[in-house]
Amino acid sequence: MTEAGGPGAIALVLGWLRAGYPAGVPRGDYVALLGILRRRLTDTEVRLIASELVAMAQQGELLTTADVERLVGSATLDEADPSDVARVSARLAAGGWPLVRVP
């Protein structure tokens, strides 16, 4: 993925998320996931994707837009456990997320 974002980037990321998390994103992956997204996307793009994550919550899990907004605004996004980041990165890679930045 290039540094430039926009609607095309958002659609790509959502596709990777759906492929990497076919049963929905578990609540325990949100901090690492949003931290990874924040490294590559703008805050606006992360917020747009976060609003879509509510619809992609793991089946049976109650997640609101306010819950995700709190996570997006949380300083803990940059403090995700390395093992969580590795696990989430593997799920994203399985869905097609590029592990290396494209210049």
Backbone as a chain_set.jsonl record, in Angstrom:
{"seq": "MTEAGGPGAIALVLGWLRAGYPAGVPRGDYVALLGILRRRLTDTEVRLIASELVAMAQQGELLTTADVERLVGSATLDEADPSDVARVSARLAAGGWPLVRVP", "coords": {"N": [[0.852, -1.173, 0.0], [0.504, 2.226, -0.74], [1.682, 5.402, 0.511], [-0.249, 7.294, 0.025], [-3.654, 7.656, 0.686], [-7.117, 7.449, 0.828], [-10.404, 6.822, -0.639], [-10.034, 4.456, -2.159], [-7.963, 3.163, -0.802], [-9.205, 2.666, 1.625], [-11.215, 0.873, 0.886], [-9.587, -1.252, 0.051], [-8.308, -1.946, 2.501], [-10.529, -2.694, 4.049], [-11.332, -4.922, 2.591], [-9.115, -6.601, 3.026], [-9.356, -6.913, 5.769], [-11.816, -8.261, 5.975], [-11.139, -10.618, 4.652], [-9.054, -11.569, 6.253], [-10.278, -11.841, 8.681], [-12.682, -13.618, 8.619], [-14.747, -14.496, 10.3], [-15.305, -12.309, 11.743], [-13.927, -9.534, 13.591], [-12.26, -10.117, 16.551], [-12.766, -8.708, 19.792], [-10.428, -8.524, 21.347], [-8.437, -8.031, 19.486], [-8.593, -5.444, 18.614], [-7.051, -3.219, 19.663], [-4.375, -3.72, 18.802], [-4.874, -3.989, 16.042], [-5.991, -1.462, 15.274], [-3.823, 0.102, 15.956], [-1.898, -0.803, 14.114], [-3.145, -0.032, 11.72], [-3.164, 2.723, 12.098], [-0.522, 3.354, 11.738], [-0.177, 3.36, 9.022], [-2.244, 4.755, 7.801], [-4.253, 7.771, 7.539], [-5.667, 9.665, 10.3], [-8.351, 10.202, 9.76], [-8.975, 8.227, 7.854], [-8.56, 5.943, 9.43], [-10.613, 6.285, 11.289], [-12.871, 6.072, 9.615], [-12.631, 3.412, 8.775], [-12.759, 2.207, 11.273], [-15.416, 2.686, 11.943], [-16.64, 0.921, 10.235], [-15.751, -1.423, 11.338], [-17.421, -1.933, 13.445], [-19.624, -3.136, 12.3], [-18.356, -5.421, 11.573], [-17.811, -6.816, 13.83], [-17.05, -9.611, 15.904], [-19.232, -12.37, 15.768], [-21.967, -12.292, 17.958], [-20.776, -10.551, 19.701], [-21.104, -7.519, 21.345], [-20.581, -4.429, 20.129], [-20.063, -1.036, 19.939], [-20.16, 2.028, 18.024], [-19.189, 4.053, 19.622], [-17.556, 2.595, 21.373], [-15.487, 1.812, 19.64], [-14.576, 4.314, 18.823], [-13.527, 5.238, 21.241], [-11.357, 3.5, 21.448], [-9.905, 4.241, 19.148], [-9.188, 6.839, 19.817], [-7.579, 6.365, 21.935], [-4.528, 6.338, 23.771], [-3.352, 3.938, 24.085], [-3.184, 2.575, 21.735], [-0.695, 2.741, 20.557], [0.706, 1.232, 22.258], [0.387, -1.474, 22.069], [0.672, -4.938, 22.81], [3.53, -6.71, 21.736], [3.172, -9.407, 20.915], [0.471, -9.461, 20.337], [0.389, -7.655, 18.212], [1.923, -9.086, 16.358], [0.261, -11.346, 15.974], [-2.092, -10.16, 14.929], [-1.011, -8.927, 12.674], [-0.296, -11.188, 11.209], [-2.848, -12.218, 10.648], [-3.847, -10.143, 9.056], [-2.013, -10.249, 6.936], [-2.646, -12.755, 5.926], [-5.031, -12.11, 4.815], [-4.236, -10.571, 2.709], [-2.967, -8.16, 3.191], [-0.278, -5.986, 2.603], [2.908, -6.672, 3.809], [5.142, -5.159, 3.585], [5.984, -1.802, 2.964], [4.99, -0.106, 0.01], [6.827, 1.853, -2.151]], "CA": [[0.0, 0.0, 0.0], [1.282, 3.443, -0.802], [1.401, 6.37, 1.563], [-1.492, 7.986, -0.302], [-4.807, 6.861, 1.085], [-8.32, 7.778, 0.101], [-11.444, 5.79, -0.69], [-9.5, 3.199, -2.671], [-7.204, 2.528, 0.28], [-10.169, 2.201, 2.621], [-11.83, -0.339, 0.337], [-8.578, -2.31, 0.116], [-8.128, -2.362, 3.891], [-11.73, -3.426, 4.462], [-11.257, -6.235, 1.949], [-8.115, -7.397, 3.75], [-9.919, -7.246, 7.087], [-12.846, -9.3, 5.787], [-10.462, -11.866, 4.293], [-8.259, -12.017, 7.387], [-11.184, -12.102, 9.812], [-13.979, -13.997, 8.034], [-15.759, -14.665, 11.354], [-15.407, -11.047, 12.458], [-12.751, -9.138, 14.356], [-12.492, -10.256, 17.984], [-12.508, -7.498, 20.583], [-9.037, -8.527, 21.802], [-7.522, -7.629, 18.413], [-8.815, -4.054, 18.196], [-5.957, -2.301, 19.998], [-3.272, -3.963, 17.87], [-5.343, -3.717, 14.68], [-6.084, -0.022, 15.046], [-2.454, 0.614, 16.009], [-1.274, -1.122, 12.824], [-3.765, 0.838, 10.713], [-2.756, 4.104, 12.359], [0.846, 3.536, 11.223], [-0.193, 3.462, 7.56], [-3.356, 5.561, 7.298], [-4.538, 9.014, 8.261], [-6.657, 9.52, 11.373], [-9.678, 10.163, 9.139], [-9.137, 6.896, 7.267], [-8.699, 4.981, 10.524], [-11.968, 6.465, 11.845], [-13.825, 5.499, 8.655], [-12.516, 1.958, 8.866], [-13.24, 1.824, 12.603], [-16.884, 2.649, 11.931], [-16.998, -0.323, 9.553], [-15.424, -2.532, 12.224], [-18.595, -2.217, 14.282], [-20.417, -4.115, 11.55], [-17.558, -6.634, 11.417], [-17.509, -7.395, 15.147], [-17.235, -11.058, 15.965], [-20.623, -12.737, 16.014], [-22.36, -12.383, 19.355], [-20.11, -9.513, 20.468], [-21.726, -6.207, 21.251], [-19.588, -3.385, 19.954], [-20.707, 0.177, 19.439], [-19.281, 3.013, 17.42], [-18.536, 4.748, 20.739], [-16.471, 1.728, 21.839], [-14.381, 1.89, 18.686], [-14.054, 5.681, 18.907], [-12.663, 5.297, 22.433], [-10.115, 2.814, 21.102], [-9.181, 5.054, 18.172], [-8.632, 7.988, 20.518], [-6.793, 5.902, 23.075], [-3.072, 6.321, 23.65], [-2.878, 2.553, 24.16], [-2.986, 2.019, 20.393], [0.729, 2.659, 20.29], [1.298, 0.406, 23.298], [-0.1, -2.846, 21.918], [1.631, -5.991, 23.115], [4.157, -7.201, 20.502], [2.591, -10.677, 20.466], [-0.819, -9.112, 19.732], [0.694, -7.05, 16.908], [2.353, -10.177, 15.471], [-0.911, -12.165, 15.659], [-2.968, -9.383, 14.051], [-0.297, -8.77, 11.397], [-0.425, -12.459, 10.486], [-4.223, -12.293, 10.129], [-3.948, -9.187, 7.948], [-1.229, -10.791, 5.817], [-3.434, -13.853, 5.351], [-6.088, -11.479, 4.032], [-3.665, -9.856, 1.576], [-2.31, -6.922, 3.615], [1.147, -6.016, 2.281], [3.737, -6.534, 5.004], [6.174, -4.174, 3.298], [5.455, -0.597, 2.309], [5.301, 0.098, -1.397], [7.234, 3.264, -2.293]], "C": [[0.893, 1.23, 0.0], [0.913, 4.339, 0.355], [0.089, 7.1, 1.301], [-2.667, 7.085, 0.034], [-5.989, 7.183, 0.203], [-9.281, 6.618, 0.069], [-10.947, 4.448, -1.198], [-8.737, 2.434, -1.603], [-8.15, 1.954, 1.327], [-10.831, 0.914, 2.147], [-10.856, -1.513, 0.379], [-8.431, -2.847, 1.533], [-9.335, -3.155, 4.368], [-11.77, -4.812, 3.833], [-10.274, -7.151, 2.655], [-8.649, -7.813, 5.118], [-10.954, -8.358, 6.968], [-12.209, -10.649, 5.457], [-9.683, -12.436, 5.483], [-9.091, -12.4, 8.601], [-12.567, -12.49, 9.29], [-15.094, -14.177, 9.062], [-15.961, -13.382, 12.152], [-14.16, -10.787, 13.286], [-13.056, -9.295, 15.842], [-12.059, -8.999, 18.734], [-11.035, -7.407, 21.022], [-8.035, -8.095, 20.752], [-7.629, -6.149, 18.057], [-7.649, -3.135, 18.488], [-4.808, -2.476, 19.021], [-3.671, -3.606, 16.438], [-5.379, -2.227, 14.391], [-4.704, 0.632, 15.123], [-1.72, 0.383, 14.694], [-1.841, -0.202, 11.735], [-3.295, 2.279, 10.868], [-1.346, 4.376, 11.822], [0.864, 3.799, 9.728], [-1.224, 4.437, 7.0], [-3.501, 6.846, 8.106], [-5.557, 8.732, 9.367], [-8.076, 9.426, 10.803], [-9.949, 8.786, 8.542], [-9.334, 5.841, 8.349], [-10.101, 5.082, 11.122], [-13.033, 5.895, 10.91], [-13.81, 3.976, 8.724], [-13.048, 1.467, 10.202], [-14.765, 1.767, 12.639], [-17.384, 1.397, 11.223], [-16.733, -1.541, 10.437], [-16.587, -2.898, 13.143], [-19.45, -3.276, 13.605], [-19.686, -5.45, 11.42], [-17.209, -7.282, 12.753], [-17.813, -8.884, 15.127], [-18.661, -11.365, 16.381], [-20.888, -12.894, 17.512], [-21.72, -11.327, 20.237], [-20.826, -8.194, 20.268], [-20.637, -5.152, 21.21], [-20.298, -2.189, 19.358], [-19.674, 1.076, 18.778], [-18.532, 3.77, 18.508], [-17.379, 3.923, 21.297], [-15.253, 1.866, 20.938], [-13.763, 3.277, 18.71], [-13.139, 5.838, 20.117], [-11.327, 4.618, 22.144], [-9.266, 3.64, 20.137], [-8.498, 6.224, 18.869], [-7.703, 7.627, 21.653], [-5.301, 5.919, 22.785], [-2.55, 4.894, 23.634], [-2.698, 1.924, 22.783], [-1.511, 1.838, 20.08], [1.439, 1.756, 21.289], [0.813, -1.043, 23.221], [1.027, -3.828, 22.2], [2.216, -6.526, 21.804], [3.57, -8.523, 20.003], [1.222, -10.448, 19.833], [-0.605, -8.531, 18.338], [1.104, -8.131, 15.916], [1.16, -11.022, 15.045], [-1.827, -11.438, 14.667], [-2.305, -9.184, 12.688], [-0.395, -10.042, 10.556], [-1.818, -12.611, 9.893], [-4.393, -11.356, 8.936], [-3.188, -9.695, 6.723], [-1.976, -11.927, 5.143], [-4.566, -13.311, 4.484], [-5.576, -10.679, 2.848], [-2.963, -8.558, 1.918], [-0.824, -7.0, 3.288], [1.977, -5.775, 3.541], [4.829, -5.482, 4.831], [5.536, -2.989, 2.61], [5.906, -0.535, 0.867], [5.657, 1.554, -1.565], [6.302, 4.055, -3.169]], "O": [[1.924, 1.257, 0.672], [-0.042, 4.077, 1.086], [-0.609, 7.483, 2.24], [-2.671, 5.899, -0.295], [-5.879, 7.19, -1.024], [-9.032, 5.567, 0.659], [-11.39, 3.405, -0.719], [-8.845, 1.212, -1.504], [-7.91, 0.867, 1.854], [-10.989, -0.028, 2.924], [-11.245, -2.635, 0.701], [-8.428, -4.06, 1.745], [-9.178, -4.184, 5.025], [-12.196, -5.773, 4.474], [-10.553, -8.332, 2.861], [-8.417, -8.936, 5.567], [-10.964, -9.29, 7.771], [-12.671, -11.692, 5.919], [-9.661, -13.649, 5.688], [-8.658, -13.188, 9.442], [-13.529, -11.753, 9.503], [-16.269, -14.024, 8.727], [-16.708, -13.371, 13.131], [-13.429, -11.713, 13.636], [-13.997, -8.683, 16.348], [-11.105, -8.323, 18.349], [-10.469, -6.314, 21.058], [-6.885, -7.814, 21.088], [-6.826, -5.651, 17.268], [-7.284, -2.331, 17.63], [-4.313, -1.495, 18.466], [-2.893, -2.993, 15.707], [-4.854, -1.778, 13.372], [-4.446, 1.614, 14.425], [-1.006, 1.262, 14.214], [-1.09, 0.34, 10.925], [-3.058, 2.97, 9.878], [-1.022, 5.516, 11.49], [1.812, 4.394, 9.215], [-1.1, 4.894, 5.864], [-2.95, 6.986, 9.198], [-6.22, 7.695, 9.368], [-8.901, 8.662, 11.303], [-11.04, 8.241, 8.711], [-10.172, 4.95, 8.209], [-10.713, 4.059, 11.43], [-14.002, 5.295, 11.376], [-14.862, 3.336, 8.73], [-13.713, 0.433, 10.266], [-15.34, 0.896, 13.292], [-18.439, 0.867, 11.573], [-17.402, -2.566, 10.308], [-16.713, -4.048, 13.565], [-19.941, -4.201, 14.254], [-20.31, -6.485, 11.185], [-16.394, -8.204, 12.797], [-18.712, -9.347, 14.426], [-19.226, -10.694, 17.245], [-20.128, -13.545, 18.229], [-22.079, -11.209, 21.409], [-21.118, -7.803, 19.138], [-19.863, -5.007, 22.157], [-21.045, -2.316, 18.388], [-18.468, 0.899, 18.955], [-17.358, 4.096, 18.334], [-16.339, 4.476, 21.655], [-14.129, 2.018, 21.415], [-12.542, 3.406, 18.626], [-12.1, 6.492, 20.033], [-10.278, 5.114, 22.557], [-8.049, 3.726, 20.295], [-7.359, 6.563, 18.547], [-7.102, 8.508, 22.268], [-4.866, 5.56, 21.691], [-1.417, 4.66, 23.213], [-2.116, 0.845, 22.674], [-1.129, 0.88, 19.41], [2.645, 1.537, 21.178], [0.835, -1.754, 24.226], [2.186, -3.577, 21.87], [1.47, -6.771, 20.856], [3.481, -8.738, 18.794], [0.846, -11.156, 18.899], [-1.326, -8.868, 17.399], [0.683, -8.101, 14.76], [1.051, -11.381, 13.872], [-2.282, -12.027, 13.686], [-2.975, -9.265, 11.658], [-0.558, -9.976, 9.338], [-1.964, -13.081, 8.765], [-5.004, -11.721, 7.931], [-3.675, -9.579, 5.598], [-1.945, -12.049, 3.919], [-5.005, -13.966, 3.539], [-6.368, -10.16, 2.062], [-2.413, -7.908, 1.03], [-0.168, -7.976, 3.653], [1.769, -4.792, 4.251], [5.375, -4.977, 5.811], [4.651, -3.15, 1.77], [7.046, -0.864, 0.538], [4.881, 2.423, -1.167], [6.515, 5.249, -3.379]]}, "num_chains": 1, "name": "protein.A"}
